[in-house]
Amino acid sequence: MTQFYQNLKNGMTKSEAMRQAKLSQIKSHPYYWSPFILIGAAN
């Protein structure tokens, strides 16, 4: 989640921030990244 909020702070959209945060963790076990989803408007 730290990466997600850092991405938002750097000006990314919510959907892009979530995508980048997940990609940065994708090689980790799904336990660490699978529970995070974006709910609501992505803009």
N, CA, C and O atoms as a Maestro MAE file, in Angstrom:
{
 s_m_m2io_version
 :::
 2.0.0
}

f_m_ct {
 s_m_title
 :::
 protein
 m_atom[172] {
  # First column is atom index #
  i_m_mmod_type
  r_m_x_coord
  r_m_y_coord
  r_m_z_coord
  i_m_residue_number
  s_m_chain_name
  s_m_pdb_residue_name
  s_m_pdb_atom_name
  i_m_atomic_number
  :::
  1 25 0.816 -1.200 0.000 1 A "MET " " N  " 7
  2 3 0.000 0.000 0.000 1 A "MET " " CA " 6
  3 2 0.852 1.253 0.000 1 A "MET " " C  " 6
  4 15 0.431 2.293 -0.506 1 A "MET " " O  " 8
  5 25 2.031 1.164 0.555 2 A "THR " " N  " 7
  6 3 2.916 2.329 0.573 2 A "THR " " CA " 6
  7 2 3.217 2.785 -0.842 2 A "THR " " C  " 6
  8 15 3.198 3.981 -1.136 2 A "THR " " O  " 8
  9 25 3.497 1.825 -1.719 3 A "GLN " " N  " 7
  10 3 3.806 2.155 -3.112 3 A "GLN " " CA " 6
  11 2 2.606 2.798 -3.797 3 A "GLN " " C  " 6
  12 15 2.772 3.734 -4.579 3 A "GLN " " O  " 8
  13 25 1.407 2.314 -3.517 4 A "PHE " " N  " 7
  14 3 0.189 2.877 -4.098 4 A "PHE " " CA " 6
  15 2 0.054 4.356 -3.745 4 A "PHE " " C  " 6
  16 15 -0.171 5.188 -4.624 4 A "PHE " " O  " 8
  17 25 0.190 4.682 -2.469 5 A "TYR " " N  " 7
  18 3 0.038 6.073 -2.043 5 A "TYR " " CA " 6
  19 2 1.186 6.951 -2.530 5 A "TYR " " C  " 6
  20 15 0.989 8.135 -2.802 5 A "TYR " " O  " 8
  21 25 2.368 6.384 -2.642 6 A "GLN " " N  " 7
  22 3 3.491 7.145 -3.197 6 A "GLN " " CA " 6
  23 2 3.214 7.474 -4.660 6 A "GLN " " C  " 6
  24 15 3.504 8.582 -5.110 6 A "GLN " " O  " 8
  25 25 2.660 6.527 -5.401 7 A "ASN " " N  " 7
  26 3 2.308 6.766 -6.802 7 A "ASN " " CA " 6
  27 2 1.250 7.857 -6.922 7 A "ASN " " C  " 6
  28 15 1.348 8.717 -7.797 7 A "ASN " " O  " 8
  29 25 0.242 7.833 -6.056 8 A "LEU " " N  " 7
  30 3 -0.779 8.884 -6.067 8 A "LEU " " CA " 6
  31 2 -0.149 10.245 -5.793 8 A "LEU " " C  " 6
  32 15 -0.469 11.235 -6.452 8 A "LEU " " O  " 8
  33 25 0.741 10.282 -4.825 9 A "LYS " " N  " 7
  34 3 1.425 11.526 -4.471 9 A "LYS " " CA " 6
  35 2 2.234 12.064 -5.646 9 A "LYS " " C  " 6
  36 15 2.396 13.275 -5.800 9 A "LYS " " O  " 8
  37 25 2.742 11.150 -6.474 10 A "ASN " " N  " 7
  38 3 3.536 11.539 -7.640 10 A "ASN " " CA " 6
  39 2 2.680 11.888 -8.852 10 A "ASN " " C  " 6
  40 15 3.215 12.116 -9.936 10 A "ASN " " O  " 8
  41 25 1.355 11.933 -8.685 11 A "GLY " " N  " 7
  42 3 0.480 12.414 -9.747 11 A "GLY " " CA " 6
  43 2 -0.168 11.361 -10.624 11 A "GLY " " C  " 6
  44 15 -0.830 11.711 -11.601 11 A "GLY " " O  " 8
  45 25 -0.002 10.089 -10.313 12 A "MET " " N  " 7
  46 3 -0.647 9.046 -11.111 12 A "MET " " CA " 6
  47 2 -2.136 9.011 -10.802 12 A "MET " " C  " 6
  48 15 -2.572 9.423 -9.727 12 A "MET " " O  " 8
  49 25 -2.908 8.513 -11.760 13 A "THR " " N  " 7
  50 3 -4.325 8.278 -11.496 13 A "THR " " CA " 6
  51 2 -4.444 7.110 -10.524 13 A "THR " " C  " 6
  52 15 -3.486 6.366 -10.320 13 A "THR " " O  " 8
  53 25 -5.621 6.953 -9.927 14 A "LYS " " N  " 7
  54 3 -5.816 5.858 -8.973 14 A "LYS " " CA " 6
  55 2 -5.584 4.500 -9.623 14 A "LYS " " C  " 6
  56 15 -4.920 3.634 -9.054 14 A "LYS " " O  " 8
  57 25 -6.139 4.322 -10.828 15 A "SER " " N  " 7
  58 3 -5.987 3.025 -11.485 15 A "SER " " CA " 6
  59 2 -4.541 2.752 -11.869 15 A "SER " " C  " 6
  60 15 -4.076 1.622 -11.721 15 A "SER " " O  " 8
  61 25 -3.821 3.747 -12.356 16 A "GLU " " N  " 7
  62 3 -2.419 3.559 -12.724 16 A "GLU " " CA " 6
  63 2 -1.557 3.348 -11.481 16 A "GLU " " C  " 6
  64 15 -0.627 2.542 -11.505 16 A "GLU " " O  " 8
  65 25 -1.854 4.054 -10.411 17 A "ALA " " N  " 7
  66 3 -1.110 3.881 -9.161 17 A "ALA " " CA " 6
  67 2 -1.272 2.458 -8.636 17 A "ALA " " C  " 6
  68 15 -0.303 1.848 -8.184 17 A "ALA " " O  " 8
  69 25 -2.503 1.921 -8.694 18 A "MET " " N  " 7
  70 3 -2.740 0.548 -8.249 18 A "MET " " CA " 6
  71 2 -2.031 -0.439 -9.162 18 A "MET " " C  " 6
  72 15 -1.427 -1.403 -8.691 18 A "MET " " O  " 8
  73 25 -2.101 -0.204 -10.455 19 A "ARG " " N  " 7
  74 3 -1.439 -1.094 -11.416 19 A "ARG " " CA " 6
  75 2 0.061 -1.146 -11.165 19 A "ARG " " C  " 6
  76 15 0.647 -2.227 -11.113 19 A "ARG " " O  " 8
  77 25 0.676 0.002 -11.013 20 A "GLN " " N  " 7
  78 3 2.120 0.054 -10.797 20 A "GLN " " CA " 6
  79 2 2.507 -0.581 -9.461 20 A "GLN " " C  " 6
  80 15 3.530 -1.259 -9.370 20 A "GLN " " O  " 8
  81 25 1.704 -0.366 -8.439 21 A "ALA " " N  " 7
  82 3 1.992 -0.964 -7.134 21 A "ALA " " CA " 6
  83 2 1.920 -2.487 -7.211 21 A "ALA " " C  " 6
  84 15 2.762 -3.183 -6.643 21 A "ALA " " O  " 8
  85 25 0.914 -2.999 -7.913 22 A "LYS " " N  " 7
  86 3 0.799 -4.450 -8.063 22 A "LYS " " CA " 6
  87 2 1.946 -5.007 -8.894 22 A "LYS " " C  " 6
  88 15 2.496 -6.058 -8.566 22 A "LYS " " O  " 8
  89 25 2.308 -4.315 -9.961 23 A "LEU " " N  " 7
  90 3 3.417 -4.785 -10.793 23 A "LEU " " CA " 6
  91 2 4.726 -4.831 -10.017 23 A "LEU " " C  " 6
  92 15 5.559 -5.705 -10.254 23 A "LEU " " O  " 8
  93 25 4.907 -3.901 -9.101 24 A "SER " " N  " 7
  94 3 6.144 -3.896 -8.320 24 A "SER " " CA " 6
  95 2 6.208 -5.076 -7.350 24 A "SER " " C  " 6
  96 15 7.288 -5.437 -6.884 24 A "SER " " O  " 8
  97 25 5.056 -5.680 -7.045 25 A "GLN " " N  " 7
  98 3 4.993 -6.803 -6.106 25 A "GLN " " CA " 6
  99 2 4.647 -8.135 -6.769 25 A "GLN " " C  " 6
  100 15 4.551 -9.156 -6.088 25 A "GLN " " O  " 8
  101 25 4.461 -8.136 -8.072 26 A "ILE " " N  " 7
  102 3 3.907 -9.303 -8.766 26 A "ILE " " CA " 6
  103 2 4.757 -10.566 -8.604 26 A "ILE " " C  " 6
  104 15 4.221 -11.673 -8.657 26 A "ILE " " O  " 8
  105 25 6.043 -10.425 -8.412 27 A "LYS " " N  " 7
  106 3 6.895 -11.607 -8.245 27 A "LYS " " CA " 6
  107 2 6.882 -12.123 -6.808 27 A "LYS " " C  " 6
  108 15 7.429 -13.188 -6.519 27 A "LYS " " O  " 8
  109 25 6.264 -11.374 -5.924 28 A "SER " " N  " 7
  110 3 6.079 -11.832 -4.547 28 A "SER " " CA " 6
  111 2 4.920 -12.825 -4.511 28 A "SER " " C  " 6
  112 15 4.164 -12.932 -5.476 28 A "SER " " O  " 8
  113 25 4.783 -13.527 -3.438 29 A "HIS " " N  " 7
  114 3 3.661 -14.447 -3.260 29 A "HIS " " CA " 6
  115 2 2.354 -13.651 -3.321 29 A "HIS " " C  " 6
  116 15 2.289 -12.547 -2.780 29 A "HIS " " O  " 8
  117 25 1.301 -14.191 -3.973 30 A "PRO " " N  " 7
  118 3 0.026 -13.471 -4.072 30 A "PRO " " CA " 6
  119 2 -0.557 -13.030 -2.733 30 A "PRO " " C  " 6
  120 15 -1.367 -12.105 -2.687 30 A "PRO " " O  " 8
  121 25 -0.161 -13.669 -1.664 31 A "TYR " " N  " 7
  122 3 -0.613 -13.273 -0.328 31 A "TYR " " CA " 6
  123 2 -0.374 -11.789 -0.086 31 A "TYR " " C  " 6
  124 15 -1.159 -11.138 0.603 31 A "TYR " " O  " 8
  125 25 0.707 -11.248 -0.649 32 A "TYR " " N  " 7
  126 3 1.096 -9.867 -0.389 32 A "TYR " " CA " 6
  127 2 0.379 -8.849 -1.270 32 A "TYR " " C  " 6
  128 15 0.275 -7.682 -0.891 32 A "TYR " " O  " 8
  129 25 -0.118 -9.261 -2.436 33 A "TRP " " N  " 7
  130 3 -0.706 -8.265 -3.332 33 A "TRP " " CA " 6
  131 2 -2.137 -8.553 -3.760 33 A "TRP " " C  " 6
  132 15 -2.836 -7.627 -4.173 33 A "TRP " " O  " 8
  133 25 -2.598 -9.782 -3.681 34 A "SER " " N  " 7
  134 3 -3.926 -10.112 -4.204 34 A "SER " " CA " 6
  135 2 -5.096 -9.473 -3.462 34 A "SER " " C  " 6
  136 15 -6.134 -9.256 -4.087 34 A "SER " " O  " 8
  137 25 -4.995 -9.156 -2.166 35 A "PRO " " N  " 7
  138 3 -6.169 -8.590 -1.500 35 A "PRO " " CA " 6
  139 2 -6.443 -7.127 -1.833 35 A "PRO " " C  " 6
  140 15 -7.470 -6.592 -1.415 35 A "PRO " " O  " 8
  141 25 -5.566 -6.473 -2.564 36 A "PHE " " N  " 7
  142 3 -5.739 -5.048 -2.819 36 A "PHE " " CA " 6
  143 2 -6.460 -4.809 -4.134 36 A "PHE " " C  " 6
  144 15 -5.970 -5.177 -5.202 36 A "PHE " " O  " 8
  145 25 -7.631 -4.189 -4.045 37 A "ILE " " N  " 7
  146 3 -8.418 -3.840 -5.219 37 A "ILE " " CA " 6
  147 2 -8.870 -2.390 -5.080 37 A "ILE " " C  " 6
  148 15 -8.975 -1.859 -3.974 37 A "ILE " " O  " 8
  149 25 -9.130 -1.773 -6.206 38 A "LEU " " N  " 7
  150 3 -9.611 -0.398 -6.221 38 A "LEU " " CA " 6
  151 2 -11.128 -0.418 -6.349 38 A "LEU " " C  " 6
  152 15 -11.663 -0.992 -7.297 38 A "LEU " " O  " 8
  153 25 -11.817 0.197 -5.412 39 A "ILE " " N  " 7
  154 3 -13.276 0.243 -5.409 39 A "ILE " " CA " 6
  155 2 -13.711 1.681 -5.638 39 A "ILE " " C  " 6
  156 15 -13.195 2.606 -5.010 39 A "ILE " " O  " 8
  157 25 -14.663 1.861 -6.541 40 A "GLY " " N  " 7
  158 3 -15.163 3.198 -6.828 40 A "GLY " " CA " 6
  159 2 -14.603 3.728 -8.135 40 A "GLY " " C  " 6
  160 15 -13.981 2.994 -8.903 40 A "GLY " " O  " 8
  161 25 -14.827 4.998 -8.376 41 A "ALA " " N  " 7
  162 3 -14.375 5.626 -9.617 41 A "ALA " " CA " 6
  163 2 -12.852 5.683 -9.661 41 A "ALA " " C  " 6
  164 15 -12.208 6.058 -8.681 41 A "ALA " " O  " 8
  165 25 -12.293 5.313 -10.785 42 A "ALA " " N  " 7
  166 3 -10.837 5.299 -10.936 42 A "ALA " " CA " 6
  167 2 -10.282 6.652 -11.364 42 A "ALA " " C  " 6
  168 15 -9.069 6.798 -11.516 42 A "ALA " " O  " 8
  169 25 -11.128 7.620 -11.554 43 A "ASN " " N  " 7
  170 3 -10.630 8.933 -11.988 43 A "ASN " " CA " 6
  171 2 -10.677 9.951 -10.886 43 A "ASN " " C  " 6
  172 15 -10.293 11.103 -11.093 43 A "ASN " " O  " 8
  :::
 }
 m_bond[171] {
  # First column is bond index #
  i_m_from
  i_m_to
  i_m_order
  :::
  1 1 2 1
  2 2 3 1
  3 3 4 2
  4 3 5 1
  5 5 6 1
  6 6 7 1
  7 7 8 2
  8 7 9 1
  9 9 10 1
  10 10 11 1
  11 11 12 2
  12 11 13 1
  13 13 14 1
  14 14 15 1
  15 15 16 2
  16 15 17 1
  17 17 18 1
  18 18 19 1
  19 19 20 2
  20 19 21 1
  21 21 22 1
  22 22 23 1
  23 23 24 2
  24 23 25 1
  25 25 26 1
  26 26 27 1
  27 27 28 2
  28 27 29 1
  29 29 30 1
  30 30 31 1
  31 31 32 2
  32 31 33 1
  33 33 34 1
  34 34 35 1
  35 35 36 2
  36 35 37 1
  37 37 38 1
  38 38 39 1
  39 39 40 2
  40 39 41 1
  41 41 42 1
  42 42 43 1
  43 43 44 2
  44 43 45 1
  45 45 46 1
  46 46 47 1
  47 47 48 2
  48 47 49 1
  49 49 50 1
  50 50 51 1
  51 51 52 2
  52 51 53 1
  53 53 54 1
  54 54 55 1
  55 55 56 2
  56 55 57 1
  57 57 58 1
  58 58 59 1
  59 59 60 2
  60 59 61 1
  61 61 62 1
  62 62 63 1
  63 63 64 2
  64 63 65 1
  65 65 66 1
  66 66 67 1
  67 67 68 2
  68 67 69 1
  69 69 70 1
  70 70 71 1
  71 71 72 2
  72 71 73 1
  73 73 74 1
  74 74 75 1
  75 75 76 2
  76 75 77 1
  77 77 78 1
  78 78 79 1
  79 79 80 2
  80 79 81 1
  81 81 82 1
  82 82 83 1
  83 83 84 2
  84 83 85 1
  85 85 86 1
  86 86 87 1
  87 87 88 2
  88 87 89 1
  89 89 90 1
  90 90 91 1
  91 91 92 2
  92 91 93 1
  93 93 94 1
  94 94 95 1
  95 95 96 2
  96 95 97 1
  97 97 98 1
  98 98 99 1
  99 99 100 2
  100 99 101 1
  101 101 102 1
  102 102 103 1
  103 103 104 2
  104 103 105 1
  105 105 106 1
  106 106 107 1
  107 107 108 2
  108 107 109 1
  109 109 110 1
  110 110 111 1
  111 111 112 2
  112 111 113 1
  113 113 114 1
  114 114 115 1
  115 115 116 2
  116 115 117 1
  117 117 118 1
  118 118 119 1
  119 119 120 2
  120 119 121 1
  121 121 122 1
  122 122 123 1
  123 123 124 2
  124 123 125 1
  125 125 126 1
  126 126 127 1
  127 127 128 2
  128 127 129 1
  129 129 130 1
  130 130 131 1
  131 131 132 2
  132 131 133 1
  133 133 134 1
  134 134 135 1
  135 135 136 2
  136 135 137 1
  137 137 138 1
  138 138 139 1
  139 139 140 2
  140 139 141 1
  141 141 142 1
  142 142 143 1
  143 143 144 2
  144 143 145 1
  145 145 146 1
  146 146 147 1
  147 147 148 2
  148 147 149 1
  149 149 150 1
  150 150 151 1
  151 151 152 2
  152 151 153 1
  153 153 154 1
  154 154 155 1
  155 155 156 2
  156 155 157 1
  157 157 158 1
  158 158 159 1
  159 159 160 2
  160 159 161 1
  161 161 162 1
  162 162 163 1
  163 163 164 2
  164 163 165 1
  165 165 166 1
  166 166 167 1
  167 167 168 2
  168 167 169 1
  169 169 170 1
  170 170 171 1
  171 171 172 2
  :::
 }
}
